[in-house]
Amino acid sequence: MLNGLLGRAIAFECVLTLSVSCFACECGTPGPACAYVSATPVGFVGTPVFTDDDGSGTFVQRTLYKFTVDEIFKGLPEGTKEVWVDPGSYTSCYAEYKLGVKLLVFASEGRIFPTDTAAMTVTKPTSKNKPLPPGFDSKMPVYFAPECSGTREADAASAEIAWLQSWKRGESRARIQGVVLDSFKWPLAGVKVVAKGESGRLATITDAAGAFSFEPVKPGKYDLMPNLPKYRLSRKSMIAVEEHACGYARLYMGTPGLLSGAVTDKSGRPVVGEDLDLVQIRGSEETSLPIGHETASAPGSFRYENLPAGDYLIGVNLDSAPGVDSPYARTYAPGVSDRAQAKVFHLGPAQKISGIRFQLPLPLPLRTVHVQVKWPDGQSAGPKVSVVTNETKDDVTDLEETKEDGSVLVQCFVARECRIEAKKWLNLPDHGAKLEVAASLATQIDAGDAPVSITLTLSERRAQWMER
């Protein structure tokens, strides 16, 4: 989740652009080639040499890539020298292949969702058809290889390609591979994994990367059962192993770890509705990974459940800038601004830590800026003009829309300089490649607490590409 202000900003952009970028393709970690060769109809090594991608960076276009074929593993007639590939047109798993970069390609013969896709948005084609690429015949087969299809750069897949060559000759041995991860997709080492099938029972231990393997195994179906004290398998897993191929699985294990407590303001009163950040620390580095938010509820309580073992920080604005919805400087529990003084919560498997106390600092004072938005001829720009304030070019402090008369009240922090700019969308093309926008130049407001009135002129007209 994002904090309220940033969430509003993103939702606003999505509505204005008619883009489905908010539902981007979510790829799992690619599995080994042996897992794809069993499930995918087509596999080959080739190089994209032509594309009719229009350069807009959007997936609402029918796109084709022409590949030269260097080596065939399955699904293509022997001797094939060129094939056409659809990179995921009209889907959020649209792949942008670099011309001249050799790839190991796994593809389907129709619109099949990729194996490793957690979410894939499909939109209806409404844009004008492009002319057919040179040398393309509409009767030619087109293979579907979007993101998450298992396609990867050949230079980084030499071992996978060697295995596929062995598989094609019928020399590879059937095997089981996989990885065990916690609920935040971090590897779990030292997990005992049992594979039970018609041919018997096999057991092994995961390595530091959470990986495990059994080789050779007899073809057939296997139940995979990982075991780690105080962890539970999130979902039962059964895999099928074909002759000379492999079965591959990601096993997720959860544990009911808990962090809970209460958040108060500087006066000790409960705070309701504030987004708190939970951050998990990995390794000895100072970097940390934001993994969640929890809104403090009455009476100022917060609760994080089902946490895997690890080290955690709790705070406010740990991964975002202060804004009108959360006007606090970055603060760590129990109520300090210095990262070195922050309380680190060491959580063991299934451990529950409650009674955490977190005190917020005084909110950063805000001041109001009255903004009038006009066209170059002095006429009011009217309603629904987006007016944004921020401390830097990227950090949104406030986002509001003008009223019928083109005016709006926005807020800036008293102690900091503030940039204010306006943008009005002039057209909303039906899934077109670009939008016409009228924008103002950014106006800089010096730090201070006095009310300010400014006029922004929509003097800059430009095209803005829709983002995927």
C-alpha positions in Angstrom: 0.0 0.0 0.0 1.0 3.6 -0.5 0.2 6.5 1.8 -3.1 8.2 1.2 -1.6 11.2 -0.7 0.6 9.2 -3.0 -2.3 6.7 -3.6 -4.5 9.6 -4.6 -1.9 10.9 -7.0 -1.4 7.5 -8.7 -5.1 6.9 -9.0 -5.5 10.4 -10.5 -2.9 9.7 -13.1 -4.4 6.4 -14.0 -7.8 7.8 -14.6 -6.5 10.7 -16.7 -4.3 8.5 -18.9 -6.8 5.7 -19.4 -3.7 3.5 -18.8 -3.8 0.1 -17.1 -0.3 0.6 -15.8 -1.7 0.3 -12.3 -2.1 -3.4 -13.0 1.4 -4.2 -14.3 2.5 -7.6 -15.1 3.9 -9.4 -12.0 6.5 -12.0 -12.8 7.7 -14.6 -10.5 11.4 -15.5 -10.4 12.1 -17.4 -13.6 12.5 -21.1 -13.2 15.0 -23.3 -14.9 14.7 -24.1 -18.6 13.8 -27.7 -17.8 10.6 -26.5 -16.2 9.5 -24.5 -19.3 10.4 -27.0 -21.9 7.7 -29.4 -20.6 5.0 -26.7 -20.3 5.7 -24.5 -23.4 5.0 -25.6 -27.0 7.9 -23.7 -28.5 11.5 -23.2 -27.5 14.4 -21.8 -29.5 17.5 -19.5 -29.4 17.1 -16.5 -31.7 17.8 -12.8 -32.2 15.2 -10.1 -32.8 16.2 -8.2 -35.9 13.0 -6.1 -36.5 10.1 -4.7 -34.7 7.2 -2.4 -35.6 6.8 -1.2 -32.0 5.8 2.5 -32.3 8.1 3.7 -29.6 5.3 4.9 -27.3 6.2 2.6 -24.5 2.6 1.4 -24.3 1.1 -2.1 -24.7 -2.1 -0.9 -26.4 -0.6 -1.5 -29.8 -0.4 -4.6 -32.0 3.4 -5.4 -32.2 5.4 -8.0 -34.0 9.1 -8.9 -33.7 11.0 -10.8 -36.4 13.5 -13.3 -35.0 16.3 -15.0 -36.8 16.5 -18.6 -35.5 19.9 -20.0 -34.4 18.9 -23.2 -32.6 15.6 -25.1 -32.3 14.6 -27.2 -29.2 11.0 -27.8 -29.8 7.9 -26.6 -31.6 9.4 -25.2 -34.8 10.0 -27.2 -38.1 13.6 -28.1 -38.4 15.4 -25.7 -40.8 13.3 -22.7 -39.7 15.4 -19.6 -40.1 12.9 -16.8 -39.2 9.9 -16.5 -37.0 7.5 -13.8 -35.9 6.8 -13.2 -32.2 4.1 -11.2 -30.5 5.7 -9.7 -27.3 2.3 -9.5 -25.4 0.3 -6.9 -27.4 -2.7 -5.5 -25.4 -1.5 -7.1 -22.2 0.4 -5.7 -19.2 3.0 -8.4 -19.7 4.2 -6.6 -22.9 7.9 -7.4 -23.4 10.3 -4.9 -25.0 13.1 -7.0 -26.6 16.3 -5.3 -27.7 17.1 -5.7 -31.3 20.4 -7.6 -31.8 20.4 -9.3 -28.4 20.2 -13.0 -28.6 17.5 -14.7 -26.5 16.5 -18.1 -25.3 12.8 -17.9 -26.2 9.9 -19.9 -24.7 6.6 -19.2 -26.6 3.1 -20.5 -27.1 1.1 -20.9 -30.3 -1.8 -18.8 -28.9 -2.7 -16.2 -26.3 -1.8 -18.2 -23.2 -1.0 -16.5 -19.9 2.7 -17.1 -19.0 3.4 -19.7 -16.3 5.1 -17.3 -13.9 2.5 -14.5 -14.1 0.8 -13.4 -10.9 -1.4 -10.8 -12.5 -1.9 -10.0 -16.2 -4.2 -7.3 -17.5 -5.7 -7.6 -21.0 -7.1 -4.6 -22.7 -9.3 -4.5 -25.9 -7.6 -3.2 -29.1 -9.1 0.0 -30.2 -6.2 1.8 -31.9 -5.8 1.8 -35.7 -4.1 -1.2 -37.2 -0.5 -0.7 -38.3 0.5 -1.6 -41.8 1.9 -5.2 -42.1 5.7 -5.3 -41.5 7.8 -5.9 -44.6 8.0 -9.6 -45.4 5.1 -10.6 -43.1 2.3 -12.7 -44.4 -0.9 -12.8 -42.4 -1.0 -16.5 -42.9 2.3 -16.9 -41.1 2.2 -18.3 -37.5 2.9 -15.8 -34.8 4.2 -17.1 -31.5 3.3 -15.5 -28.2 6.2 -14.7 -25.8 5.4 -11.8 -23.4 7.1 -11.1 -20.1 7.0 -13.9 -17.6 7.2 -16.5 -20.4 10.6 -17.7 -19.3 12.4 -15.9 -22.2 15.8 -14.7 -21.2 19.1 -13.4 -22.6 21.1 -16.2 -24.1 24.4 -15.0 -22.8 23.2 -15.4 -19.2 21.6 -18.8 -19.9 24.5 -20.9 -21.3 24.0 -23.6 -18.7 20.3 -23.7 -19.5 21.0 -23.9 -23.2 23.5 -26.8 -22.6 20.8 -28.6 -20.7 18.3 -28.1 -23.5 20.7 -29.5 -26.0 21.1 -32.6 -23.8 17.3 -32.8 -23.4 16.8 -32.7 -27.2 19.3 -35.5 -27.6 17.4 -37.5 -25.0 20.4 -37.6 -22.7 19.1 -35.5 -19.8 17.9 -37.1 -16.6 14.6 -36.4 -15.0 14.9 -34.3 -11.9 13.0 -32.2 -9.3 14.0 -28.6 -8.6 12.6 -25.9 -6.5 13.0 -23.2 -3.9 11.5 -22.6 -0.5 10.6 -19.0 0.4 8.9 -17.2 3.3 5.8 -15.1 2.9 7.9 -12.1 1.9 9.6 -14.2 -0.8 13.0 -14.4 1.0 14.8 -17.8 0.8 14.5 -20.2 3.7 17.7 -22.2 4.3 17.9 -25.5 6.2 14.4 -26.6 5.4 13.9 -30.4 5.1 12.0 -31.1 1.8 10.4 -34.5 1.2 9.3 -35.6 -2.3 6.9 -38.5 -2.1 5.7 -40.3 -5.3 4.8 -43.7 -6.7 8.5 -44.5 -6.9 9.2 -43.8 -3.2 10.2 -41.1 -0.8 13.2 -38.7 -1.3 14.5 -36.1 1.2 17.0 -33.2 1.1 17.8 -29.9 2.8 17.5 -26.4 1.2 20.8 -24.4 0.7 21.4 -20.8 1.6 19.4 -19.7 -1.4 16.4 -21.8 -0.3 17.0 -24.1 -3.3 16.6 -27.9 -3.4 16.9 -30.6 -6.0 16.6 -34.3 -6.5 18.4 -36.0 -9.4 17.8 -38.4 -11.0 14.2 -39.3 -10.3 11.7 -41.5 -12.1 9.1 -39.7 -14.2 5.7 -39.3 -12.4 3.8 -37.2 -9.9 5.3 -36.1 -6.6 4.0 -34.4 -3.5 6.5 -31.9 -2.1 6.4 -31.5 1.7 8.8 -28.9 3.3 9.3 -29.0 7.0 10.6 -26.2 9.2 9.8 -25.8 12.9 7.0 -23.2 13.5 6.5 -22.7 9.8 3.6 -24.0 7.7 3.3 -24.7 4.0 1.0 -22.1 2.6 -0.4 -24.4 -0.1 0.1 -28.1 -0.9 2.3 -28.7 -3.9 2.2 -31.6 -6.4 4.4 -31.6 -9.5 4.6 -33.8 -12.5 8.0 -34.9 -13.9 8.2 -35.9 -17.5 10.9 -38.2 -19.1 14.2 -36.3 -19.4 12.6 -33.1 -18.1 12.1 -31.7 -14.6 9.4 -30.6 -12.2 9.9 -27.2 -10.6 8.1 -25.6 -7.7 8.2 -22.5 -5.4 7.1 -23.5 -2.0 6.0 -20.7 0.4 6.0 -21.2 4.1 4.4 -18.9 6.7 4.7 -18.4 10.4 2.3 -16.5 12.7 4.8 -13.8 13.8 3.2 -10.7 15.3 4.2 -7.1 16.0 1.5 -4.9 17.7 1.2 -1.8 19.8 -0.1 1.7 19.9 0.8 5.0 18.4 0.4 8.3 20.2 1.0 12.0 19.4 3.4 14.2 21.3 0.8 14.8 24.0 0.3 11.0 24.5 -3.1 10.9 22.9 -3.9 8.0 20.5 -3.5 8.7 16.8 -6.0 7.3 14.4 -5.7 6.9 10.6 -1.9 7.4 10.3 -0.1 5.0 7.9 2.8 3.3 9.7 5.6 1.6 7.7 7.0 -1.8 8.5 10.5 -2.4 7.2 12.4 -5.6 7.3 16.2 -5.5 7.6 18.2 -7.9 5.5 21.8 -8.7 6.3 24.4 -6.4 7.8 23.9 -3.6 5.4 22.1 -0.4 6.3 19.7 -0.9 3.5 16.2 -2.1 4.4 13.2 -3.3 2.5 9.8 -1.6 3.0 7.3 -4.4 3.1 4.1 -3.1 4.5 1.8 -0.4 5.9 -0.7 -0.5 8.7 -3.1 2.3 9.5 -3.4 3.0 13.2 -7.0 2.3 14.3 -8.9 3.3 17.4 -7.5 3.7 20.0 -4.3 4.3 18.0 -3.5 0.6 17.8 -1.6 -1.2 15.0 -1.0 -4.9 14.3 1.2 -6.7 11.8 0.4 -10.4 11.6 1.8 -13.5 9.9 5.4 -12.1 9.9 8.3 -14.4 9.1 11.3 -14.4 11.4 13.6 -11.4 10.9 14.6 -7.9 12.1 12.0 -5.1 11.7 11.7 -1.4 12.0 8.4 0.5 12.5 8.0 4.1 11.6 6.3 6.9 9.7 7.3 8.1 6.3 10.2 5.6 6.1 9.7 5.1 2.4 8.0 8.3 1.4 8.2 12.1 1.9 5.9 13.9 4.3 2.6 15.2 2.8 -0.6 16.8 3.9 -2.0 13.4 4.8 1.0 12.6 6.9 2.8 15.8 7.9 5.5 14.2 10.0 9.3 14.0 9.5 10.7 10.5 9.1 10.4 8.9 12.6 11.3 5.5 13.9 9.8 3.7 16.9 9.9 4.4 19.7 9.9 8.1 18.5 13.3 9.0 17.2 14.5 10.6 13.9 18.0 9.1 14.0 18.2 5.7 12.3 21.0 4.7 14.7 18.7 5.1 17.7 15.7 3.2 16.2 14.4 0.2 18.0 15.0 -3.0 16.0 12.5 -5.7 16.7 14.1 -9.1 16.6 11.3 -11.6 15.7 11.8 -15.3 15.9 9.6 -17.9 14.1 6.0 -17.6 15.4 7.1 -15.1 18.0 4.7 -12.4 19.1 5.8 -9.0 20.4 3.0 -6.8 21.7 2.8 -3.6 23.7 5.0 -1.6 21.4 4.8 2.1 22.0 5.4 4.6 19.2 5.2 8.4 19.7 4.9 10.7 16.7 6.7 14.0 16.7 4.8 17.3 16.3 3.4 17.6 12.8 5.3 19.8 10.4 3.4 23.1 10.1 1.7 23.8 6.8 0.6 27.0 5.1 -2.1 27.6 2.5 -1.4 28.9 -1.0 -4.2 30.3 -3.1 -3.7 29.3 -6.7 -5.5 30.7 -9.8 -4.9 28.8 -13.0 -5.4 30.7 -16.3 -4.8 30.3 -20.1 -2.3 32.6 -21.8 -5.2 34.9 -22.8 -6.1 35.5 -19.2 -9.2 33.3 -19.2 -9.8 31.0 -16.3 -8.6 27.4 -16.9 -11.8 26.1 -15.3 -12.3 23.0 -13.2 -10.3 19.8 -12.9 -6.9 21.2 -13.4 -4.3 19.2 -11.4 -2.3 21.4 -9.1 0.6 19.8 -7.3 2.9 21.0 -4.6 6.2 19.4 -3.6 9.5 20.0 -1.9 11.5 18.5 -4.8 10.6 17.5 -8.3 9.5 14.0 -7.3 8.0 14.3 -3.8 4.3 15.2 -3.7 3.2 17.3 -0.8 -0.4 18.1 -1.9 -2.5 17.4 -4.9 -5.8 19.2 -5.6 -8.1 20.0 -8.5 -9.3 23.5 -9.4 -12.9 24.5 -8.9 -15.2 25.9 -11.7 -13.5 29.3 -11.5 -10.0 27.8 -11.9 -9.0 28.4 -8.3 -7.8 26.0 -5.7 -6.2 26.0 -2.2 -3.1 23.9 -1.8 -0.7 23.5 1.1 3.1 23.6 1.5 5.4 23.1 4.5 6.3 26.3 6.3 9.9 25.5 6.8 10.8 24.4 3.3 10.8 25.8 -0.2 7.8 24.6 -2.3 7.3 24.0 -6.0 3.8 24.5 -7.4 2.7 23.5 -10.9 -0.5 22.8 -12.8 -1.4 20.4 -15.6 -4.5 20.0 -17.6 -5.2 17.1 -20.0 -6.6 18.4 -23.3 -7.7 15.1 -24.8 -8.2 11.5 -23.8 -7.5 9.5 -27.0 -9.1 6.0 -27.1 -6.0 4.0 -26.1 -3.9 6.3 -28.3 -0.2 6.6 -27.9 0.0 10.1 -26.5 -1.9 12.7 -24.6 -2.0 16.4 -25.2 -1.4 18.4 -22.0 -1.2 22.0 -21.1 1.3 22.7 -18.3 2.5 25.6 -16.3 6.0 26.3 -15.4 6.8 25.4 -11.8 6.6 28.4 -9.4 9.0 28.4 -6.5 7.7 29.6 -3.1 10.2 30.5 -0.4 10.0 29.1 3.0 7.7 31.1 5.3 4.3 31.0 7.1 2.5 33.9 5.5 -0.5 33.1 3.2 0.4 33.4 -0.5 -1.6 33.9 -3.7 -0.1 33.0 -7.1 -1.3 32.7 -10.7 -0.2 29.8 -12.9 -0.5 30.1 -16.6 -0.9 27.0 -18.8 1.6 28.2 -21.3 3.4 25.0 -22.2 1.6 22.6 -24.5 3.2 19.2 -25.0 2.6 15.6 -25.8 3.0 13.1 -23.0 3.4 9.4 -23.6 1.2 7.1 -21.7 3.2 5.0 -19.2 3.0 1.2 -19.0 
